[in-house]
Amino acid sequence: MSAAVDRRAQAVDRRASAVDRGAQAVDRGAQAVDRRAQAVDRGALAVDRRAQAVDRRAQAIDRGA
């Protein structure tokens, strides 16, 4: 009986370890998604700044015309 309990406990431990590894993989994936989202945000900000510069240039041209 004790050997069967030990084997079951080992199986539970192995399953728990597998679940932990899966959770760590999910965390790493979420971190990668966060990094990508931050990069997209930085790109969008750069586009906004460029659009503002273009607008200012167009306004300057309009004033000069």
CHARMM internal coordinates of N, CA and C (Angstrom, degrees):
IC EDIT
DIST 1 N 1 CA 1.4527
DIST 1 CA 1 C 1.5241
ANGL 1 N 1 CA 1 C 110.73
DIST 1 C 2 N 1.3216
ANGL 1 CA 1 C 2 N 116.04
DIHE 1 N 1 CA 1 C 2 N -44.01
DIST 2 N 2 CA 1.4621
ANGL 1 C 2 N 2 CA 119.64
DIHE 1 CA 1 C 2 N 2 CA -178.22
DIST 2 CA 2 C 1.5196
ANGL 2 N 2 CA 2 C 111.26
DIHE 1 C 2 N 2 CA 2 C -64.54
DIST 2 C 3 N 1.3348
ANGL 2 CA 2 C 3 N 116.24
DIHE 2 N 2 CA 2 C 3 N -37.15
DIST 3 N 3 CA 1.4725
ANGL 2 C 3 N 3 CA 119.01
DIHE 2 CA 2 C 3 N 3 CA 178.87
DIST 3 CA 3 C 1.5168
ANGL 3 N 3 CA 3 C 110.31
DIHE 2 C 3 N 3 CA 3 C -65.11
DIST 3 C 4 N 1.3199
ANGL 3 CA 3 C 4 N 117.61
DIHE 3 N 3 CA 3 C 4 N -38.97
DIST 4 N 4 CA 1.4552
ANGL 3 C 4 N 4 CA 121.26
DIHE 3 CA 3 C 4 N 4 CA 178.67
DIST 4 CA 4 C 1.5326
ANGL 4 N 4 CA 4 C 110.54
DIHE 3 C 4 N 4 CA 4 C -65.46
DIST 4 C 5 N 1.3152
ANGL 4 CA 4 C 5 N 116.59
DIHE 4 N 4 CA 4 C 5 N -39.94
DIST 5 N 5 CA 1.4669
ANGL 4 C 5 N 5 CA 120.80
DIHE 4 CA 4 C 5 N 5 CA 178.14
DIST 5 CA 5 C 1.5226
ANGL 5 N 5 CA 5 C 109.54
DIHE 4 C 5 N 5 CA 5 C -64.83
DIST 5 C 6 N 1.3408
ANGL 5 CA 5 C 6 N 116.49
DIHE 5 N 5 CA 5 C 6 N -41.68
DIST 6 N 6 CA 1.4692
ANGL 5 C 6 N 6 CA 120.40
DIHE 5 CA 5 C 6 N 6 CA 178.70
DIST 6 CA 6 C 1.5274
ANGL 6 N 6 CA 6 C 110.89
DIHE 5 C 6 N 6 CA 6 C -62.33
DIST 6 C 7 N 1.3297
ANGL 6 CA 6 C 7 N 116.24
DIHE 6 N 6 CA 6 C 7 N -43.87
DIST 7 N 7 CA 1.4682
ANGL 6 C 7 N 7 CA 119.54
DIHE 6 CA 6 C 7 N 7 CA 179.10
DIST 7 CA 7 C 1.5284
ANGL 7 N 7 CA 7 C 110.75
DIHE 6 C 7 N 7 CA 7 C -63.14
DIST 7 C 8 N 1.3161
ANGL 7 CA 7 C 8 N 116.18
DIHE 7 N 7 CA 7 C 8 N -40.99
DIST 8 N 8 CA 1.4754
ANGL 7 C 8 N 8 CA 119.90
DIHE 7 CA 7 C 8 N 8 CA 178.63
DIST 8 CA 8 C 1.5272
ANGL 8 N 8 CA 8 C 110.24
DIHE 7 C 8 N 8 CA 8 C -64.85
DIST 8 C 9 N 1.3207
ANGL 8 CA 8 C 9 N 117.04
DIHE 8 N 8 CA 8 C 9 N -41.72
DIST 9 N 9 CA 1.4586
ANGL 8 C 9 N 9 CA 120.76
DIHE 8 CA 8 C 9 N 9 CA 178.75
DIST 9 CA 9 C 1.5305
ANGL 9 N 9 CA 9 C 110.49
DIHE 8 C 9 N 9 CA 9 C -63.33
DIST 9 C 10 N 1.3204
ANGL 9 CA 9 C 10 N 117.31
DIHE 9 N 9 CA 9 C 10 N -39.62
DIST 10 N 10 CA 1.4600
ANGL 9 C 10 N 10 CA 120.72
DIHE 9 CA 9 C 10 N 10 CA 177.84
DIST 10 CA 10 C 1.5298
ANGL 10 N 10 CA 10 C 110.65
DIHE 9 C 10 N 10 CA 10 C -65.28
DIST 10 C 11 N 1.3184
ANGL 10 CA 10 C 11 N 115.83
DIHE 10 N 10 CA 10 C 11 N -40.16
DIST 11 N 11 CA 1.4600
ANGL 10 C 11 N 11 CA 119.34
DIHE 10 CA 10 C 11 N 11 CA 178.26
DIST 11 CA 11 C 1.5327
ANGL 11 N 11 CA 11 C 110.73
DIHE 10 C 11 N 11 CA 11 C -64.04
DIST 11 C 12 N 1.3206
ANGL 11 CA 11 C 12 N 116.14
DIHE 11 N 11 CA 11 C 12 N -40.29
DIST 12 N 12 CA 1.4644
ANGL 11 C 12 N 12 CA 120.04
DIHE 11 CA 11 C 12 N 12 CA 178.20
DIST 12 CA 12 C 1.5287
ANGL 12 N 12 CA 12 C 109.54
DIHE 11 C 12 N 12 CA 12 C -64.55
DIST 12 C 13 N 1.3198
ANGL 12 CA 12 C 13 N 117.19
DIHE 12 N 12 CA 12 C 13 N -42.08
DIST 13 N 13 CA 1.4671
ANGL 12 C 13 N 13 CA 121.20
DIHE 12 CA 12 C 13 N 13 CA 178.24
DIST 13 CA 13 C 1.5281
ANGL 13 N 13 CA 13 C 110.94
DIHE 12 C 13 N 13 CA 13 C -61.53
DIST 13 C 14 N 1.3230
ANGL 13 CA 13 C 14 N 116.71
DIHE 13 N 13 CA 13 C 14 N -42.90
DIST 14 N 14 CA 1.4707
ANGL 13 C 14 N 14 CA 120.05
DIHE 13 CA 13 C 14 N 14 CA 178.84
DIST 14 CA 14 C 1.5219
ANGL 14 N 14 CA 14 C 110.41
DIHE 13 C 14 N 14 CA 14 C -62.82
DIST 14 C 15 N 1.3121
ANGL 14 CA 14 C 15 N 116.13
DIHE 14 N 14 CA 14 C 15 N -41.99
DIST 15 N 15 CA 1.4719
ANGL 14 C 15 N 15 CA 119.83
DIHE 14 CA 14 C 15 N 15 CA 179.16
DIST 15 CA 15 C 1.5283
ANGL 15 N 15 CA 15 C 110.81
DIHE 14 C 15 N 15 CA 15 C -65.09
DIST 15 C 16 N 1.3166
ANGL 15 CA 15 C 16 N 116.55
DIHE 15 N 15 CA 15 C 16 N -41.47
DIST 16 N 16 CA 1.4600
ANGL 15 C 16 N 16 CA 120.09
DIHE 15 CA 15 C 16 N 16 CA 178.59
DIST 16 CA 16 C 1.5257
ANGL 16 N 16 CA 16 C 110.51
DIHE 15 C 16 N 16 CA 16 C -63.39
DIST 16 C 17 N 1.3192
ANGL 16 CA 16 C 17 N 116.88
DIHE 16 N 16 CA 16 C 17 N -39.08
DIST 17 N 17 CA 1.4645
ANGL 16 C 17 N 17 CA 120.38
DIHE 16 CA 16 C 17 N 17 CA 177.62
DIST 17 CA 17 C 1.5250
ANGL 17 N 17 CA 17 C 110.45
DIHE 16 C 17 N 17 CA 17 C -64.21
DIST 17 C 18 N 1.3175
ANGL 17 CA 17 C 18 N 116.16
DIHE 17 N 17 CA 17 C 18 N -40.94
DIST 18 N 18 CA 1.4695
ANGL 17 C 18 N 18 CA 119.76
DIHE 17 CA 17 C 18 N 18 CA 178.54
DIST 18 CA 18 C 1.5249
ANGL 18 N 18 CA 18 C 110.58
DIHE 17 C 18 N 18 CA 18 C -64.59
DIST 18 C 19 N 1.3149
ANGL 18 CA 18 C 19 N 117.06
DIHE 18 N 18 CA 18 C 19 N -39.92
DIST 19 N 19 CA 1.4693
ANGL 18 C 19 N 19 CA 120.75
DIHE 18 CA 18 C 19 N 19 CA 177.72
DIST 19 CA 19 C 1.5248
ANGL 19 N 19 CA 19 C 109.79
DIHE 18 C 19 N 19 CA 19 C -63.68
DIST 19 C 20 N 1.3226
ANGL 19 CA 19 C 20 N 117.02
DIHE 19 N 19 CA 19 C 20 N -42.81
DIST 20 N 20 CA 1.4664
ANGL 19 C 20 N 20 CA 120.88
DIHE 19 CA 19 C 20 N 20 CA 178.38
DIST 20 CA 20 C 1.5280
ANGL 20 N 20 CA 20 C 110.86
DIHE 19 C 20 N 20 CA 20 C -60.86
DIST 20 C 21 N 1.3222
ANGL 20 CA 20 C 21 N 116.76
DIHE 20 N 20 CA 20 C 21 N -43.88
DIST 21 N 21 CA 1.4653
ANGL 20 C 21 N 21 CA 119.55
DIHE 20 CA 20 C 21 N 21 CA 178.82
DIST 21 CA 21 C 1.5265
ANGL 21 N 21 CA 21 C 110.73
DIHE 20 C 21 N 21 CA 21 C -63.14
DIST 21 C 22 N 1.3226
ANGL 21 CA 21 C 22 N 116.07
DIHE 21 N 21 CA 21 C 22 N -39.96
DIST 22 N 22 CA 1.4664
ANGL 21 C 22 N 22 CA 119.65
DIHE 21 CA 21 C 22 N 22 CA 177.11
DIST 22 CA 22 C 1.5254
ANGL 22 N 22 CA 22 C 111.71
DIHE 21 C 22 N 22 CA 22 C -63.06
DIST 22 C 23 N 1.3250
ANGL 22 CA 22 C 23 N 116.43
DIHE 22 N 22 CA 22 C 23 N -41.98
DIST 23 N 23 CA 1.4692
ANGL 22 C 23 N 23 CA 120.44
DIHE 22 CA 22 C 23 N 23 CA 178.95
DIST 23 CA 23 C 1.5198
ANGL 23 N 23 CA 23 C 110.51
DIHE 22 C 23 N 23 CA 23 C -64.19
DIST 23 C 24 N 1.3165
ANGL 23 CA 23 C 24 N 116.83
DIHE 23 N 23 CA 23 C 24 N -39.39
DIST 24 N 24 CA 1.4681
ANGL 23 C 24 N 24 CA 119.93
DIHE 23 CA 23 C 24 N 24 CA 178.01
DIST 24 CA 24 C 1.5284
ANGL 24 N 24 CA 24 C 110.71
DIHE 23 C 24 N 24 CA 24 C -64.53
DIST 24 C 25 N 1.3177
ANGL 24 CA 24 C 25 N 116.38
DIHE 24 N 24 CA 24 C 25 N -39.21
DIST 25 N 25 CA 1.4659
ANGL 24 C 25 N 25 CA 119.61
DIHE 24 CA 24 C 25 N 25 CA 177.92
DIST 25 CA 25 C 1.5276
ANGL 25 N 25 CA 25 C 110.91
DIHE 24 C 25 N 25 CA 25 C -64.76
DIST 25 C 26 N 1.3209
ANGL 25 CA 25 C 26 N 116.59
DIHE 25 N 25 CA 25 C 26 N -40.19
DIST 26 N 26 CA 1.4644
ANGL 25 C 26 N 26 CA 120.30
DIHE 25 CA 25 C 26 N 26 CA 177.22
DIST 26 CA 26 C 1.5262
ANGL 26 N 26 CA 26 C 109.82
DIHE 25 C 26 N 26 CA 26 C -62.93
DIST 26 C 27 N 1.3231
ANGL 26 CA 26 C 27 N 116.73
DIHE 26 N 26 CA 26 C 27 N -42.91
DIST 27 N 27 CA 1.4702
ANGL 26 C 27 N 27 CA 120.58
DIHE 26 CA 26 C 27 N 27 CA 178.25
DIST 27 CA 27 C 1.5226
ANGL 27 N 27 CA 27 C 110.91
DIHE 26 C 27 N 27 CA 27 C -60.45
DIST 27 C 28 N 1.3198
ANGL 27 CA 27 C 28 N 116.69
DIHE 27 N 27 CA 27 C 28 N -44.20
DIST 28 N 28 CA 1.4691
ANGL 27 C 28 N 28 CA 119.40
DIHE 27 CA 27 C 28 N 28 CA 179.11
DIST 28 CA 28 C 1.5251
ANGL 28 N 28 CA 28 C 110.38
DIHE 27 C 28 N 28 CA 28 C -63.06
DIST 28 C 29 N 1.3143
ANGL 28 CA 28 C 29 N 116.90
DIHE 28 N 28 CA 28 C 29 N -40.27
DIST 29 N 29 CA 1.4630
ANGL 28 C 29 N 29 CA 120.18
DIHE 28 CA 28 C 29 N 29 CA 177.00
DIST 29 CA 29 C 1.5186
ANGL 29 N 29 CA 29 C 112.02
DIHE 28 C 29 N 29 CA 29 C -62.88
DIST 29 C 30 N 1.3230
ANGL 29 CA 29 C 30 N 116.42
DIHE 29 N 29 CA 29 C 30 N -41.93
DIST 30 N 30 CA 1.4651
ANGL 29 C 30 N 30 CA 120.34
DIHE 29 CA 29 C 30 N 30 CA 179.26
DIST 30 CA 30 C 1.5268
ANGL 30 N 30 CA 30 C 110.41
DIHE 29 C 30 N 30 CA 30 C -64.82
DIST 30 C 31 N 1.3256
ANGL 30 CA 30 C 31 N 116.91
DIHE 30 N 30 CA 30 C 31 N -39.11
DIST 31 N 31 CA 1.4632
ANGL 30 C 31 N 31 CA 120.22
DIHE 30 CA 30 C 31 N 31 CA 177.90
DIST 31 CA 31 C 1.5296
ANGL 31 N 31 CA 31 C 110.37
DIHE 30 C 31 N 31 CA 31 C -64.11
DIST 31 C 32 N 1.3223
ANGL 31 CA 31 C 32 N 116.76
DIHE 31 N 31 CA 31 C 32 N -39.47
DIST 32 N 32 CA 1.4648
ANGL 31 C 32 N 32 CA 120.04
DIHE 31 CA 31 C 32 N 32 CA 178.21
DIST 32 CA 32 C 1.5278
ANGL 32 N 32 CA 32 C 110.47
DIHE 31 C 32 N 32 CA 32 C -64.37
DIST 32 C 33 N 1.3308
ANGL 32 CA 32 C 33 N 116.63
DIHE 32 N 32 CA 32 C 33 N -40.58
DIST 33 N 33 CA 1.4646
ANGL 32 C 33 N 33 CA 120.31
DIHE 32 CA 32 C 33 N 33 CA 177.64
DIST 33 CA 33 C 1.5297
ANGL 33 N 33 CA 33 C 109.97
DIHE 32 C 33 N 33 CA 33 C -63.42
DIST 33 C 34 N 1.3362
ANGL 33 CA 33 C 34 N 116.45
DIHE 33 N 33 CA 33 C 34 N -42.22
DIST 34 N 34 CA 1.4697
ANGL 33 C 34 N 34 CA 120.08
DIHE 33 CA 33 C 34 N 34 CA 178.33
DIST 34 CA 34 C 1.5233
ANGL 34 N 34 CA 34 C 110.89
DIHE 33 C 34 N 34 CA 34 C -61.07
DIST 34 C 35 N 1.3310
ANGL 34 CA 34 C 35 N 116.94
DIHE 34 N 34 CA 34 C 35 N -43.86
DIST 35 N 35 CA 1.4673
ANGL 34 C 35 N 35 CA 119.60
DIHE 34 CA 34 C 35 N 35 CA 179.23
DIST 35 CA 35 C 1.5165
ANGL 35 N 35 CA 35 C 110.66
DIHE 34 C 35 N 35 CA 35 C -62.50
DIST 35 C 36 N 1.3175
ANGL 35 CA 35 C 36 N 116.66
DIHE 35 N 35 CA 35 C 36 N -40.62
DIST 36 N 36 CA 1.4678
ANGL 35 C 36 N 36 CA 119.76
DIHE 35 CA 35 C 36 N 36 CA 179.38
DIST 36 CA 36 C 1.5270
ANGL 36 N 36 CA 36 C 110.60
DIHE 35 C 36 N 36 CA 36 C -65.69
DIST 36 C 37 N 1.3246
ANGL 36 CA 36 C 37 N 116.81
DIHE 36 N 36 CA 36 C 37 N -41.46
DIST 37 N 37 CA 1.4715
ANGL 36 C 37 N 37 CA 120.20
DIHE 36 CA 36 C 37 N 37 CA 178.69
DIST 37 CA 37 C 1.5268
ANGL 37 N 37 CA 37 C 110.67
DIHE 36 C 37 N 37 CA 37 C -62.67
DIST 37 C 38 N 1.3247
ANGL 37 CA 37 C 38 N 116.81
DIHE 37 N 37 CA 37 C 38 N -39.52
DIST 38 N 38 CA 1.4673
ANGL 37 C 38 N 38 CA 119.87
DIHE 37 CA 37 C 38 N 38 CA 177.50
DIST 38 CA 38 C 1.5227
ANGL 38 N 38 CA 38 C 110.60
DIHE 37 C 38 N 38 CA 38 C -64.00
DIST 38 C 39 N 1.3283
ANGL 38 CA 38 C 39 N 116.51
DIHE 38 N 38 CA 38 C 39 N -40.31
DIST 39 N 39 CA 1.4659
ANGL 38 C 39 N 39 CA 119.62
DIHE 38 CA 38 C 39 N 39 CA 178.02
DIST 39 CA 39 C 1.5293
ANGL 39 N 39 CA 39 C 110.71
DIHE 38 C 39 N 39 CA 39 C -64.12
DIST 39 C 40 N 1.3179
ANGL 39 CA 39 C 40 N 116.83
DIHE 39 N 39 CA 39 C 40 N -39.91
DIST 40 N 40 CA 1.4671
ANGL 39 C 40 N 40 CA 120.58
DIHE 39 CA 39 C 40 N 40 CA 177.42
DIST 40 CA 40 C 1.5287
ANGL 40 N 40 CA 40 C 109.96
DIHE 39 C 40 N 40 CA 40 C -63.73
DIST 40 C 41 N 1.3260
ANGL 40 CA 40 C 41 N 116.50
DIHE 40 N 40 CA 40 C 41 N -42.53
DIST 41 N 41 CA 1.4670
ANGL 40 C 41 N 41 CA 119.94
DIHE 40 CA 40 C 41 N 41 CA 177.96
DIST 41 CA 41 C 1.5261
ANGL 41 N 41 CA 41 C 110.99
DIHE 40 C 41 N 41 CA 41 C -60.67
DIST 41 C 42 N 1.3210
ANGL 41 CA 41 C 42 N 116.50
DIHE 41 N 41 CA 41 C 42 N -44.26
DIST 42 N 42 CA 1.4673
ANGL 41 C 42 N 42 CA 119.36
DIHE 41 CA 41 C 42 N 42 CA 178.64
DIST 42 CA 42 C 1.5214
ANGL 42 N 42 CA 42 C 110.70
DIHE 41 C 42 N 42 CA 42 C -61.94
DIST 42 C 43 N 1.3247
ANGL 42 CA 42 C 43 N 116.40
DIHE 42 N 42 CA 42 C 43 N -40.65
DIST 43 N 43 CA 1.4625
ANGL 42 C 43 N 43 CA 119.79
DIHE 42 CA 42 C 43 N 43 CA 177.39
DIST 43 CA 43 C 1.5138
ANGL 43 N 43 CA 43 C 112.09
DIHE 42 C 43 N 43 CA 43 C -63.14
DIST 43 C 44 N 1.3284
ANGL 43 CA 43 C 44 N 116.33
DIHE 43 N 43 CA 43 C 44 N -41.23
DIST 44 N 44 CA 1.4671
ANGL 43 C 44 N 44 CA 119.81
DIHE 43 CA 43 C 44 N 44 CA 179.15
DIST 44 CA 44 C 1.5226
ANGL 44 N 44 CA 44 C 110.69
DIHE 43 C 44 N 44 CA 44 C -65.19
DIST 44 C 45 N 1.3133
ANGL 44 CA 44 C 45 N 117.22
DIHE 44 N 44 CA 44 C 45 N -39.22
DIST 45 N 45 CA 1.4678
ANGL 44 C 45 N 45 CA 120.10
DIHE 44 CA 44 C 45 N 45 CA 177.61
DIST 45 CA 45 C 1.5266
ANGL 45 N 45 CA 45 C 110.50
DIHE 44 C 45 N 45 CA 45 C -64.21
DIST 45 C 46 N 1.3179
ANGL 45 CA 45 C 46 N 116.54
DIHE 45 N 45 CA 45 C 46 N -40.07
DIST 46 N 46 CA 1.4662
ANGL 45 C 46 N 46 CA 119.72
DIHE 45 CA 45 C 46 N 46 CA 178.38
DIST 46 CA 46 C 1.5274
ANGL 46 N 46 CA 46 C 110.56
DIHE 45 C 46 N 46 CA 46 C -63.48
DIST 46 C 47 N 1.3192
ANGL 46 CA 46 C 47 N 116.63
DIHE 46 N 46 CA 46 C 47 N -40.51
DIST 47 N 47 CA 1.4687
ANGL 46 C 47 N 47 CA 120.50
DIHE 46 CA 46 C 47 N 47 CA 177.90
DIST 47 CA 47 C 1.5314
ANGL 47 N 47 CA 47 C 109.92
DIHE 46 C 47 N 47 CA 47 C -63.81
DIST 47 C 48 N 1.3316
ANGL 47 CA 47 C 48 N 116.10
DIHE 47 N 47 CA 47 C 48 N -43.05
DIST 48 N 48 CA 1.4680
ANGL 47 C 48 N 48 CA 119.71
DIHE 47 CA 47 C 48 N 48 CA 178.29
DIST 48 CA 48 C 1.5294
ANGL 48 N 48 CA 48 C 111.22
DIHE 47 C 48 N 48 CA 48 C -60.24
DIST 48 C 49 N 1.3171
ANGL 48 CA 48 C 49 N 115.84
DIHE 48 N 48 CA 48 C 49 N -44.80
DIST 49 N 49 CA 1.4730
ANGL 48 C 49 N 49 CA 118.64
DIHE 48 CA 48 C 49 N 49 CA 179.68
DIST 49 CA 49 C 1.5216
ANGL 49 N 49 CA 49 C 110.79
DIHE 48 C 49 N 49 CA 49 C -62.67
DIST 49 C 50 N 1.3274
ANGL 49 CA 49 C 50 N 116.35
DIHE 49 N 49 CA 49 C 50 N -40.36
DIST 50 N 50 CA 1.4663
ANGL 49 C 50 N 50 CA 119.59
DIHE 49 CA 49 C 50 N 50 CA 179.03
DIST 50 CA 50 C 1.5262
ANGL 50 N 50 CA 50 C 110.47
DIHE 49 C 50 N 50 CA 50 C -65.05
DIST 50 C 51 N 1.3390
ANGL 50 CA 50 C 51 N 117.27
DIHE 50 N 50 CA 50 C 51 N -41.44
DIST 51 N 51 CA 1.4683
ANGL 50 C 51 N 51 CA 120.62
DIHE 50 CA 50 C 51 N 51 CA 178.64
DIST 51 CA 51 C 1.5253
ANGL 51 N 51 CA 51 C 110.67
DIHE 50 C 51 N 51 CA 51 C -62.93
DIST 51 C 52 N 1.3209
ANGL 51 CA 51 C 52 N 117.34
DIHE 51 N 51 CA 51 C 52 N -39.81
DIST 52 N 52 CA 1.4557
ANGL 51 C 52 N 52 CA 120.47
DIHE 51 CA 51 C 52 N 52 CA 178.22
DIST 52 CA 52 C 1.5304
ANGL 52 N 52 CA 52 C 110.70
DIHE 51 C 52 N 52 CA 52 C -63.92
DIST 52 C 53 N 1.3264
ANGL 52 CA 52 C 53 N 115.72
DIHE 52 N 52 CA 52 C 53 N -40.48
DIST 53 N 53 CA 1.4653
ANGL 52 C 53 N 53 CA 119.13
DIHE 52 CA 52 C 53 N 53 CA 178.28
DIST 53 CA 53 C 1.5239
ANGL 53 N 53 CA 53 C 110.37
DIHE 52 C 53 N 53 CA 53 C -63.77
DIST 53 C 54 N 1.3211
ANGL 53 CA 53 C 54 N 116.53
DIHE 53 N 53 CA 53 C 54 N -40.87
DIST 54 N 54 CA 1.4642
ANGL 53 C 54 N 54 CA 120.59
DIHE 53 CA 53 C 54 N 54 CA 178.25
DIST 54 CA 54 C 1.5306
ANGL 54 N 54 CA 54 C 109.87
DIHE 53 C 54 N 54 CA 54 C -63.39
DIST 54 C 55 N 1.3332
ANGL 54 CA 54 C 55 N 116.74
DIHE 54 N 54 CA 54 C 55 N -42.96
DIST 55 N 55 CA 1.4666
ANGL 54 C 55 N 55 CA 120.51
DIHE 54 CA 54 C 55 N 55 CA 178.18
DIST 55 CA 55 C 1.5266
ANGL 55 N 55 CA 55 C 111.13
DIHE 54 C 55 N 55 CA 55 C -60.50
DIST 55 C 56 N 1.3320
ANGL 55 CA 55 C 56 N 115.74
DIHE 55 N 55 CA 55 C 56 N -45.06
DIST 56 N 56 CA 1.4720
ANGL 55 C 56 N 56 CA 118.54
DIHE 55 CA 55 C 56 N 56 CA 179.21
DIST 56 CA 56 C 1.5312
ANGL 56 N 56 CA 56 C 110.92
DIHE 55 C 56 N 56 CA 56 C -62.04
DIST 56 C 57 N 1.3073
ANGL 56 CA 56 C 57 N 116.12
DIHE 56 N 56 CA 56 C 57 N -39.70
DIST 57 N 57 CA 1.4734
ANGL 56 C 57 N 57 CA 119.60
DIHE 56 CA 56 C 57 N 57 CA 179.19
DIST 57 CA 57 C 1.5293
ANGL 57 N 57 CA 57 C 110.18
DIHE 56 C 57 N 57 CA 57 C -65.48
DIST 57 C 58 N 1.3328
ANGL 57 CA 57 C 58 N 117.22
DIHE 57 N 57 CA 57 C 58 N -41.71
DIST 58 N 58 CA 1.4674
ANGL 57 C 58 N 58 CA 120.81
DIHE 57 CA 57 C 58 N 58 CA 178.96
DIST 58 CA 58 C 1.5305
ANGL 58 N 58 CA 58 C 110.66
DIHE 57 C 58 N 58 CA 58 C -63.80
DIST 58 C 59 N 1.3087
ANGL 58 CA 58 C 59 N 116.67
DIHE 58 N 58 CA 58 C 59 N -40.04
DIST 59 N 59 CA 1.4638
ANGL 58 C 59 N 59 CA 120.02
DIHE 58 CA 58 C 59 N 59 CA 178.18
DIST 59 CA 59 C 1.5261
ANGL 59 N 59 CA 59 C 110.84
DIHE 58 C 59 N 59 CA 59 C -64.87
DIST 59 C 60 N 1.3134
ANGL 59 CA 59 C 60 N 115.92
DIHE 59 N 59 CA 59 C 60 N -39.88
DIST 60 N 60 CA 1.4631
ANGL 59 C 60 N 60 CA 119.47
DIHE 59 CA 59 C 60 N 60 CA 178.67
DIST 60 CA 60 C 1.5261
ANGL 60 N 60 CA 60 C 110.30
DIHE 59 C 60 N 60 CA 60 C -64.70
DIST 60 C 61 N 1.3062
ANGL 60 CA 60 C 61 N 116.37
DIHE 60 N 60 CA 60 C 61 N -38.92
DIST 61 N 61 CA 1.4693
ANGL 60 C 61 N 61 CA 120.28
DIHE 60 CA 60 C 61 N 61 CA 178.25
DIST 61 CA 61 C 1.5271
ANGL 61 N 61 CA 61 C 109.53
DIHE 60 C 61 N 61 CA 61 C -65.80
DIST 61 C 62 N 1.3453
ANGL 61 CA 61 C 62 N 116.09
DIHE 61 N 61 CA 61 C 62 N -43.49
DIST 62 N 62 CA 1.4695
ANGL 61 C 62 N 62 CA 119.83
DIHE 61 CA 61 C 62 N 62 CA 179.10
DIST 62 CA 62 C 1.5302
ANGL 62 N 62 CA 62 C 111.09
DIHE 61 C 62 N 62 CA 62 C -60.57
DIST 62 C 63 N 1.3055
ANGL 62 CA 62 C 63 N 116.79
DIHE 62 N 62 CA 62 C 63 N -42.03
DIST 63 N 63 CA 1.4699
ANGL 62 C 63 N 63 CA 120.09
DIHE 62 CA 62 C 63 N 63 CA -179.88
DIST 63 CA 63 C 1.5297
ANGL 63 N 63 CA 63 C 110.87
DIHE 62 C 63 N 63 CA 63 C -66.09
DIST 63 C 64 N 1.3171
ANGL 63 CA 63 C 64 N 115.79
DIHE 63 N 63 CA 63 C 64 N -35.50
DIST 64 N 64 CA 1.4629
ANGL 63 C 64 N 64 CA 119.57
DIHE 63 CA 63 C 64 N 64 CA -179.28
DIST 64 CA 64 C 1.5144
ANGL 64 N 64 CA 64 C 112.84
DIHE 63 C 64 N 64 CA 64 C -76.71
DIST 64 C 65 N 1.3230
ANGL 64 CA 64 C 65 N 117.29
DIHE 64 N 64 CA 64 C 65 N -20.89
DIST 65 N 65 CA 1.4644
ANGL 64 C 65 N 65 CA 120.61
DIHE 64 CA 64 C 65 N 65 CA -176.15
DIST 65 CA 65 C 1.5139
ANGL 65 N 65 CA 65 C 112.29
DIHE 64 C 65 N 65 CA 65 C -80.03
END
COOR INIT
IC SEED 1 N 1 CA 1 C
IC BUILD
